[in-house]
Amino acid sequence: MTVSPKVTFIIVARDAERHLPAALACLAAQDYPSERLQCLFVDGLSADGTRRLAAEFKAAHPALDFSILDNPGRLLASGWNAALARAQGDVVLRVDAHSEFPPDFVRRHIEARSGGRAITGGPTTTNWEDGGGLIALAENSPFGGGAAAFRRRTEPGFVDTLAHAAYDRAVFAEVGGYDERLARTEDNEIHHRMKRAGHRFWFDPAIRSTRRARATVSGLLRQKYGNGLWIGLTLGVAPGAFGVRHFVPGAFTLALLGALALGPALSWLPLAGLLAAYAAAAAGFAFAAAGPARAPALAGLFFLMHCAYGFGTLAGLAAMPWFKWKTRRYSVPRPVAR
């Protein structure tokens, strides 16, 4: 009889009481043998009821190996490292605290490991609280936030990155843990190290999960600016961690600023051409996603998203030399022994 691999299931949370009950309920419903699960819940000094909810879940499921750890660094990267230092599983599987996943989630990951695949994952969609509103449409459009292959692909195969992935524990022993200098791009950076070590990311459409997010335009634009900012900063410490698509909004914003600067002195034609080309692309994707009635509003939201991300990237690039210099003596932790 084949013994199922032991899986360390990690949730890192901070002030997540709004969505945590759903994630914990999904964990409790897994059809994978519970005796082969080690569950590590890492709390980043939450100020709400997150830790209480985790403690209540632990008390309600005494048969489940469920531990609550502290994350004084409060960042996702430091939380992942705290969990990795306690991981005992052959496989390490991590999800977000605001995620949901079906009962076969863990089992599907293990089944996908056939053929020696060390990193597995599947489609991860974002469910915004406005349901089918403009923010959800923008984030799920390939022109907006849904360009990554793991969000759109329907056939099994290798992709450049994954969310809610499962990893052989030995992968972390080989490449080290998460870079705790990084507040938002820790996945990009460690996945870059994994690829440099020769590992590939296997996508299986049967491994499904979702993430929930609040839906306000101001919150979305703050998120996009922060994402762009950390793209620029991270470029100084891991220049190969990003693809061309990560820099398109920054290039567009820089071109827009250049055309605006040239307009009064030379000609407004470059600005007009740039905006016309962007408007045509945005209108096409907006019409496909939202139909004629909401296409203009969605195209406008695309523009705001790309500008916020682009300005963030430019700000990050400007601050990157200082960030690189002040963190020059940093070494990535190795929480998993070789």
N, C-alpha and C positions, 0 to 999 in steps of 0.2 A: 504493500500500500504506500503510495506516494504521500509524503508529508508536505502540507502547504508551507510555503516560505513564511517566516515571521515578518510582519509588516509593522513598522513604526509610523503611526498616523499623527501628523503634526498640525495643530491649529495655533497660529500666533494672533493674538487679539489685543486691542486697546480701545476702550470705550465702545464696545461692540454690542451692548445689550439689546439694541434694536433688532438685529438680525441673527444674533448668536443662537437663540432657541431653535431656529430652523436648521442651522448647520449641525447642532448637537443631535437633533432628532434624526437627521439623515445618517449621522455616525451610528446611532443606536440601532438603526434599521438595516445595517449592512448584512448581507447574506454570507459574508466570509467568516470562517470559524473564529469566534471571539477569543478563543484561547491562543490564537496565532496573531493577535493584535496587541500592540503596545500603543497606547494613546497618550500623547504629550500635549497638554494645553499650556501655552506660554502667555502670561498676562503682563502687559507693559504698563504696570502701575495705573490701572484704569481708575477713573474718578466716578464712574457710574456703577451699575450693578453687574458688570461683566464677571468679576471674580465670584460674586455670590451665585450667579447662574451656573458657573462651572462647578462650584462646590456642591450645589444642589443636584446637578447632573451626576456627579461622582457618587453622592450618597444614594441616588436612585438606581444606580447600576453597579452594585458591589461586585458583580462577576466580571466586570470589564476592568482591565488593567489601565487605569486612567490616573495620570499624575498632573498636578498643577505646578508650574514652574514660574519663577519671577524673571522679568526682563527689565532690569534697571535702565538699560540703554534706550528703551522705548521704541527703537527702530525695528522694522521688520528684519533687517539683517542681523542685528544682535539677538533678536528672538529666535531666528532660525538657528543661529550658532548655539544658543543655550539648549535648544532641543537636540541638535545633532550631538552635543556632548553627552546626552543621556540616551541616545538612540541605541537600541539593542537589536533591531530588526535587520534581516537580510536586505530588505527593501525599505526605503524611506519615501513616504508619500505625504505631500503637504498641500493644504488647501487654505483659502482665505476664510476669515471668520464670518464674512457676509456671503458665503457660498451655499449652494444646495446641490445635492447629487443623489442619484437613484440608488436603490439597495444593492445593485450589482457593481457599484463603482470600484471598490477595491478588487473584487474578483476579476473584473474586466482588465484591470491593470496587470494582474498576475498572468492572466491568459495571454495578454499581448506580449509577454516577455519571451515567448517561444523563439528559438533561434538565437538566443544569446543577446537579445536587445536589452541594453542597460538603462535606457531612459524611455519612458512611455507616457502618452497623454492622448487627449482627444479634444473635440470641439468644446470651447468654453464661450458661452454667450453672456452678454450683460443685459440684465433686465432692469431698466430704469423705472423709477416709480411713476413716471408719467405714462407708463404703458406703451401705447402706440403713438405717443406724442413726438414732437420734433426732435427732442433730445435723444430719445431712443432710436429714431430713424437716422439721425446724424451719426451716432456712435456705432451703429451696426452697418453703416454704409462703407464700402471700400474707399470712398472718397473722404470719409470722416475718420472714425476711429477703428474701423474693422478691416484694415488692410492686411493684417497678419494672416498667414495661411491657415493657422489652426482655428481661426474664426470662420473661415469660408469653405475649407476643403471638405469633400464628401467621400473621397476614396482613401484607403490606407496608403501610407507611404512616409518617407522621411521629410521633415520640415525643418525650418531654421530655428524655431523656438517653440515652447509649449507653456501653457499655464496649468496649474493643478496637476503637476507631473509626479511620476514615481521614478525613483532613482535607485540603482544598486548602491548600497551603503559604501561599497568599495570606491565608487566614483568620488565621493567626498574625501575619502582617505587619500585618494590620488591627487586631487586638485586643490584641496583645502576647503575652508568654509566661506561664508559670505563676507564681503568687504563692508565693514561697518562705517566706513567714511560716507557711504552712499545712502541717501534717504529714500530714493525712488527707483534707482536703476540697478539695484542689486541683482535682479534676475538677468538682465542683459550682460552684466559683467561676469557673473559666474558661469553663465551659459557659454560665453566666449572662451573662458578657460577650459570648459568641458570639451568644446569643439576643437580647441588647440591640442588637447590630449587625445584626440581621435574618436571621441564619442559622438553618436548621432542621435537624433530625436525622432522616435517612431510615433507616428500619428495613427490612431485607430478611431474611426468615427463612432464605434460602439461605446467608447469611454466618454460619457457626457457629463457636463456640469454647467452650472450657471452662477453668475455673481449678481448681487443686487446692489444698486447704487441710488442715491438720492438724485432728484431731478430738478435743479434750478439752473438757469442760464448762468448766473453769477458763479455758482459753485463749479459748473462745468468749465468756465473760462479760467477760474483760478487753478483748477486741476491741470488744464492744458498748459498754462503758463509754467506751473511747477514742473510738469513733465519735460517741457522744453528746456527749462533752466538746468535740470539735472542731466539732460543729454549733453549740454554744453560743458558742464563741469566734469562729467565722467570722461569726456573725450581726452582730458589731460592724463588720466590714470589708466584708461583702457581704450585706446584709440580704435581698436578693431572690433569693439563690441556692438557696433550699430551698422545697419544697412543704409543704403541710399535713401530709402523712404523716410528714415528718421530726420533727414536734413532738408527735405523738400520744403516744409513750411518756413524754415529759417532762410533758405535761399529765396523763396518767394517774397518774404518780408523784406529782405535786404534789397532785392530788385525793386520792390515797391518804394522803399525809401530813396533809393538811387534815382528812380524816375521822378519822384516828387522833387528832389533837389535839382535835377537838371531842367525841369519844366520851365521855371521863370527865366532862366538864362539862355536856354537853347531851344527846346521844343517840348510840347506836351504829347507828341505822338508816341514816344516810348511808353508813357503812362497809360495812354488810351489803348495802345495795343496790348499791354500786359493785362489791363482790367478786362478787355474784351475777350482775350483768350481764357482768362480765369472764369469769367461769367459764363462762357459757353460750356466749359467743363462742369462747373458747379450746377448749371441749369440742367444739363443732361443727367447727371447723377441724381439730382433732386427730383426731377420729373419721374425717373425710374423708381425712386424709393417712395415718393409721396403723392404722385399724381399731379395734375395741373393746378388744383386749388391751393395746395400747400407748398408747391415747388418754390415759389419766390421766397417764402419765409425760410424754408430749409436751406436754400442757396445762401441767404443772408447769414444764417447760423454757421454754415460751412466757413464763410469768410471770417467771421469773428473767431471761430475755433482755430483756424490756421494762423491768423494774426497773433492770437494769444500764445500759441505754441511757438510761432516764429520769433516773436519778441523775447519769449523766455529763453529760446536757444541762443539768440544773440547776446542776451544778458549773461547767460552761462559761459559762453565763449569768452566774453570780456573778463569775467571773473576767474576763468579757468587757470591762468598762470599763477595767481595768488593761491588758489585752492591746491594746486599741484605742489607749490613750494611749501606751504604750511603743513602738508600731509606727507612730505617726502620720506620721512622715516617710518611710515606706517608699514606693518607687515600683516598680511591676511591671516587670520587665526586658522588653526588646524584642530578643530574640535573632535574630529574622528581620527583615531590612531590608524596608522598603516598596518 
